[in-house]
Amino acid sequence: MVIFITSQSAFQEMQETILTLQHPVWCGPDILTLQETNELYKAGVELSVLDDEATTDTQAGIDTALEIIRIHHPEQEIWVQAKK
């Protein structure tokens, strides 16, 4: 499973799972602080931060991000927080 972080609440929801180091994590731009990003890298998390073209504030941006993730992780399930 690949974890796609689209919001701070998604990060909070999945933080424990992320820290197991068993899943690659992709994050939208401007979701995590620099400190959070650095802490994840130091913990050994396989983290990729998307650039501004894959923004998470529009459906088109999310679709672009999912396409990028699928290219890098074909055949893997992608976890995305459900909209509430």
C-alpha positions in Angstrom: 0.0 0.0 0.0 1.1 3.5 -0.8 0.0 6.3 1.5 -1.0 9.6 -0.1 -1.2 12.5 2.3 -3.6 15.2 1.1 -4.1 17.1 4.3 -2.7 17.6 7.8 -5.6 15.5 9.2 -4.7 12.7 6.8 -1.1 12.9 8.1 -2.4 12.7 11.7 -4.6 9.8 10.9 -1.8 7.8 9.3 1.2 8.9 11.3 1.4 5.7 13.3 1.2 3.6 10.2 3.7 5.8 8.4 6.2 5.3 11.2 6.1 1.5 10.8 8.3 2.2 7.7 6.4 -0.5 5.8 4.7 1.8 3.2 6.0 4.5 0.8 4.4 7.9 1.5 3.6 10.6 -1.0 2.5 14.0 0.2 1.0 17.0 -1.5 2.9 20.2 -1.6 2.6 22.5 1.5 0.9 19.8 3.6 3.8 19.0 6.0 6.1 21.5 7.7 9.8 21.4 6.9 10.3 20.1 10.4 7.7 17.3 9.9 9.3 16.4 6.6 12.8 16.3 8.0 11.7 14.1 11.0 10.1 11.6 8.6 13.3 11.5 6.5 15.4 11.0 9.6 13.1 8.2 10.8 13.7 6.4 7.5 10.3 7.0 5.9 10.3 6.5 2.1 8.8 10.0 1.5 8.1 11.8 -1.7 6.7 15.3 -1.8 4.9 16.3 -4.9 5.4 19.7 -6.6 2.9 22.4 -7.2 1.4 20.9 -10.3 0.0 18.0 -8.2 -1.8 20.2 -5.8 -4.3 18.6 -3.4 -6.8 21.4 -3.3 -8.5 20.5 -6.6 -9.7 17.2 -8.1 -7.6 17.8 -11.1 -4.5 18.2 -8.9 -5.4 15.0 -7.0 -5.9 13.1 -10.2 -2.5 14.3 -11.5 -0.9 13.2 -8.2 -2.5 9.8 -8.3 -1.3 9.3 -11.9 2.3 10.2 -10.8 2.1 7.8 -7.8 0.7 5.0 -10.0 3.7 5.4 -12.4 6.1 4.9 -9.5 4.1 2.2 -7.7 2.2 0.2 -10.4 -0.2 -2.5 -9.1 -0.2 -1.1 -5.5 -3.2 0.1 -3.6 -3.1 3.8 -2.8 -4.6 5.0 0.5 -6.3 8.4 0.3 -8.3 9.9 3.2 -12.0 9.9 2.4 -13.7 13.2 2.2 -15.8 13.9 5.2 
